[in-house]
Amino acid sequence: MTDDEMDQIDRNRRHFLTIATAVTGLAGAGLVAIPFLSSLKPSARAQALGAPVEVPIGSLEPGAMVRVLWRGKLIFVLHRTETMLSLLPDNDQYLRDPRSEVTEQQPPYAVNENRSVRPEILVVEGACTHLGCAPLEKFEVIPAEHWNGGFFCPCHGSKFDLSGRVYKGVPAPTNLRVPPYRFVRDDLLLIGQDTGAA
């Protein structure tokens, strides 16, 4: 072999090694960048603390309720029946704030008898306004007690009707809070965002 042929082989080897080193370096840099870039993304916990929560309600039967967490708060989503809705006006005389006049309790679109965007779907925070205990659902009607169904806090006896309105003579001072929410579709609720509430 001549010296020129040897030089050509050396150049080819150097060229191959240069390309191989560059490709390996780029691959290594990419593998290092993936965890770094992933660490910049908010954690699932951080997202849950502030991000809106989607709640599919298409299969939520009338009279049924689901519980979801949003920003660390328990949220009740109740699909009220026609009977539940028809009994709401009967409660007014027993309620502390039947017209939801304490405006901090709900967004403006929920200042109505139903305290909701759509009458059949109630969305309220599941925390008693007395000390923050979680009220239990007690949907059966008990006429002798002037009870048309609602939520009962077993800790101190606070009672709320099926719109989350507080009864008179109980420790809870105000109605259950209504979080911001909107309907993305007829069967999908978005809790935590009310822009474009429908």
C-alpha positions as a Python dict, from the first residue, in 0.01 Angstrom:
ca = {
    (1, 'M'): (0, 0, 0),
    (2, 'T'): (118, 342, -81),
    (3, 'D'): (139, 632, 158),
    (4, 'D'): (-151, 806, -18),
    (5, 'E'): (-371, 500, 27),
    (6, 'M'): (-276, 482, 398),
    (7, 'D'): (-359, 851, 441),
    (8, 'Q'): (-697, 797, 273),
    (9, 'I'): (-777, 506, 508),
    (10, 'D'): (-673, 718, 811),
    (11, 'R'): (-895, 1006, 691),
    (12, 'N'): (-1188, 765, 644),
    (13, 'R'): (-1137, 623, 995),
    (14, 'R'): (-1111, 971, 1149),
    (15, 'H'): (-1421, 1080, 961),
    (16, 'F'): (-1611, 771, 1081),
    (17, 'L'): (-1494, 820, 1442),
    (18, 'T'): (-1589, 1189, 1432),
    (19, 'I'): (-1939, 1110, 1308),
    (20, 'A'): (-1981, 821, 1554),
    (21, 'T'): (-1867, 1040, 1845),
    (22, 'A'): (-2101, 1322, 1744),
    (23, 'V'): (-2400, 1087, 1711),
    (24, 'T'): (-2323, 923, 2047),
    (25, 'G'): (-2283, 1266, 2211),
    (26, 'L'): (-2613, 1391, 2071),
    (27, 'A'): (-2793, 1074, 2182),
    (28, 'G'): (-2643, 1110, 2531),
    (29, 'A'): (-2741, 1476, 2549),
    (30, 'G'): (-3096, 1385, 2446),
    (31, 'L'): (-3118, 1116, 2714),
    (32, 'V'): (-2995, 1362, 2977),
    (33, 'A'): (-3234, 1634, 2857),
    (34, 'I'): (-3548, 1418, 2888),
    (35, 'P'): (-3549, 1393, 3269),
    (36, 'F'): (-3438, 1756, 3298),
    (37, 'L'): (-3722, 1880, 3079),
    (38, 'S'): (-3967, 1649, 3258),
    (39, 'S'): (-3864, 1802, 3590),
    (40, 'L'): (-3980, 2142, 3464),
    (41, 'K'): (-4335, 2013, 3412),
    (42, 'P'): (-4562, 2059, 3717),
    (43, 'S'): (-4620, 1743, 3918),
    (44, 'A'): (-4957, 1568, 3918),
    (45, 'R'): (-5008, 1694, 4272),
    (46, 'A'): (-4935, 2054, 4171),
    (47, 'Q'): (-5170, 2022, 3875),
    (48, 'A'): (-5442, 1881, 4099),
    (49, 'L'): (-5401, 2170, 4343),
    (50, 'G'): (-5487, 2435, 4088),
    (51, 'A'): (-5594, 2286, 3761),
    (52, 'P'): (-5959, 2258, 3665),
    (53, 'V'): (-6110, 1910, 3704),
    (54, 'E'): (-6325, 1744, 3438),
    (55, 'V'): (-6624, 1548, 3567),
    (56, 'P'): (-6810, 1325, 3319),
    (57, 'I'): (-7178, 1337, 3411),
    (58, 'G'): (-7334, 1155, 3115),
    (59, 'S'): (-7391, 839, 3319),
    (60, 'L'): (-7486, 1019, 3643),
    (61, 'E'): (-7841, 900, 3707),
    (62, 'P'): (-8107, 1133, 3856),
    (63, 'G'): (-8079, 1116, 4234),
    (64, 'A'): (-7713, 1008, 4223),
    (65, 'M'): (-7412, 1205, 4343),
    (66, 'V'): (-7038, 1188, 4276),
    (67, 'R'): (-6755, 1334, 4481),
    (68, 'V'): (-6440, 1479, 4326),
    (69, 'L'): (-6138, 1666, 4458),
    (70, 'W'): (-6048, 2011, 4330),
    (71, 'R'): (-5771, 2218, 4491),
    (72, 'G'): (-5779, 1981, 4787),
    (73, 'K'): (-6150, 2045, 4841),
    (74, 'L'): (-6425, 1786, 4827),
    (75, 'I'): (-6685, 1877, 4564),
    (76, 'F'): (-7034, 1724, 4547),
    (77, 'V'): (-7197, 1690, 4203),
    (78, 'L'): (-7562, 1589, 4245),
    (79, 'H'): (-7803, 1509, 3962),
    (80, 'R'): (-8131, 1624, 4117),
    (81, 'T'): (-8459, 1460, 4021),
    (82, 'E'): (-8771, 1654, 3923),
    (83, 'T'): (-8917, 1570, 4266),
    (84, 'M'): (-8608, 1710, 4443),
    (85, 'L'): (-8637, 2033, 4244),
    (86, 'S'): (-9010, 2065, 4305),
    (87, 'L'): (-8961, 2049, 4684),
    (88, 'L'): (-8701, 2330, 4699),
    (89, 'P'): (-8950, 2621, 4737),
    (90, 'D'): (-9110, 2445, 5036),
    (91, 'N'): (-8786, 2491, 5233),
    (92, 'D'): (-8763, 2872, 5212),
    (93, 'Q'): (-8930, 2947, 5548),
    (94, 'Y'): (-8686, 2717, 5730),
    (95, 'L'): (-8368, 2855, 5568),
    (96, 'R'): (-8129, 3122, 5691),
    (97, 'D'): (-8043, 3256, 5343),
    (98, 'P'): (-8300, 3118, 5095),
    (99, 'R'): (-8213, 3375, 4823),
    (100, 'S'): (-7834, 3324, 4853),
    (101, 'E'): (-7778, 3689, 4939),
    (102, 'V'): (-7428, 3630, 5080),
    (103, 'T'): (-7265, 3680, 4742),
    (104, 'E'): (-6926, 3532, 4836),
    (105, 'Q'): (-7088, 3188, 4856),
    (106, 'Q'): (-7138, 3142, 4484),
    (107, 'P'): (-7061, 3290, 4142),
    (108, 'P'): (-7328, 3528, 4002),
    (109, 'Y'): (-7469, 3262, 3768),
    (110, 'A'): (-7559, 3047, 4072),
    (111, 'V'): (-7758, 3314, 4257),
    (112, 'N'): (-8096, 3149, 4204),
    (113, 'E'): (-8325, 2909, 4385),
    (114, 'N'): (-8140, 2610, 4241),
    (115, 'R'): (-7795, 2766, 4302),
    (116, 'S'): (-7681, 2617, 3972),
    (117, 'V'): (-7627, 2684, 3604),
    (118, 'R'): (-7867, 2403, 3511),
    (119, 'P'): (-8142, 2325, 3761),
    (120, 'E'): (-8086, 1949, 3764),
    (121, 'I'): (-7708, 1961, 3834),
    (122, 'L'): (-7592, 2091, 4174),
    (123, 'V'): (-7221, 2158, 4226),
    (124, 'V'): (-7117, 2255, 4581),
    (125, 'E'): (-6815, 2226, 4807),
    (126, 'G'): (-6863, 1935, 5044),
    (127, 'A'): (-6745, 2127, 5350),
    (128, 'C'): (-6976, 2249, 5625),
    (129, 'T'): (-6943, 2626, 5663),
    (130, 'H'): (-6926, 2588, 6042),
    (131, 'L'): (-6595, 2404, 6093),
    (132, 'G'): (-6529, 2244, 5754),
    (133, 'C'): (-6657, 1894, 5831),
    (134, 'A'): (-6789, 1686, 5540),
    (135, 'P'): (-7170, 1672, 5544),
    (136, 'L'): (-7341, 1345, 5459),
    (137, 'E'): (-7611, 1313, 5196),
    (138, 'K'): (-7953, 1253, 5346),
    (139, 'F'): (-8185, 1260, 5047),
    (140, 'E'): (-8492, 1090, 5192),
    (141, 'V'): (-8787, 1317, 5269),
    (142, 'I'): (-8905, 1332, 5633),
    (143, 'P'): (-9216, 1557, 5641),
    (144, 'A'): (-9248, 1551, 6023),
    (145, 'E'): (-8905, 1716, 6050),
    (146, 'H'): (-8966, 1962, 5765),
    (147, 'W'): (-8690, 1779, 5582),
    (148, 'N'): (-8715, 1754, 5203),
    (149, 'G'): (-8373, 1598, 5168),
    (150, 'G'): (-8030, 1754, 5164),
    (151, 'F'): (-7700, 1736, 5348),
    (152, 'F'): (-7650, 1679, 5720),
    (153, 'C'): (-7329, 1746, 5914),
    (154, 'P'): (-7313, 1485, 6193),
    (155, 'C'): (-7037, 1669, 6382),
    (156, 'H'): (-7247, 1962, 6506),
    (157, 'G'): (-7589, 1913, 6346),
    (158, 'S'): (-7580, 2165, 6062),
    (159, 'K'): (-7834, 2099, 5787),
    (160, 'F'): (-7844, 2211, 5423),
    (161, 'D'): (-8116, 2157, 5165),
    (162, 'L'): (-8074, 2009, 4817),
    (163, 'S'): (-7942, 2344, 4691),
    (164, 'G'): (-7684, 2362, 4969),
    (165, 'R'): (-7879, 2634, 5152),
    (166, 'V'): (-7836, 2634, 5530),
    (167, 'Y'): (-8125, 2585, 5770),
    (168, 'K'): (-8200, 2828, 6054),
    (169, 'G'): (-8094, 2738, 6407),
    (170, 'V'): (-7783, 2536, 6319),
    (171, 'P'): (-7416, 2620, 6380),
    (172, 'A'): (-7328, 2669, 6011),
    (173, 'P'): (-7352, 3042, 5932),
    (174, 'T'): (-7383, 3032, 5553),
    (175, 'N'): (-7486, 2817, 5260),
    (176, 'L'): (-7246, 2563, 5110),
    (177, 'R'): (-7009, 2732, 4865),
    (178, 'V'): (-7051, 2687, 4491),
    (179, 'P'): (-6714, 2662, 4315),
    (180, 'P'): (-6660, 2814, 3970),
    (181, 'Y'): (-6769, 2567, 3704),
    (182, 'R'): (-6906, 2538, 3355),
    (183, 'F'): (-7041, 2280, 3116),
    (184, 'V'): (-6794, 2189, 2840),
    (185, 'R'): (-7060, 1965, 2684),
    (186, 'D'): (-7395, 1834, 2802),
    (187, 'D'): (-7216, 1534, 2954),
    (188, 'L'): (-6895, 1702, 3077),
    (189, 'L'): (-6853, 1945, 3365),
    (190, 'L'): (-6537, 2150, 3428),
    (191, 'I'): (-6486, 2250, 3791),
    (192, 'G'): (-6246, 2535, 3859),
    (193, 'Q'): (-6314, 2741, 3550),
    (194, 'D'): (-6628, 2929, 3463),
    (195, 'T'): (-6527, 3128, 3157),
    (196, 'G'): (-6801, 3071, 2906),
    (197, 'A'): (-7039, 2920, 3162),
    (198, 'A'): (-7346, 2787, 2986),
}
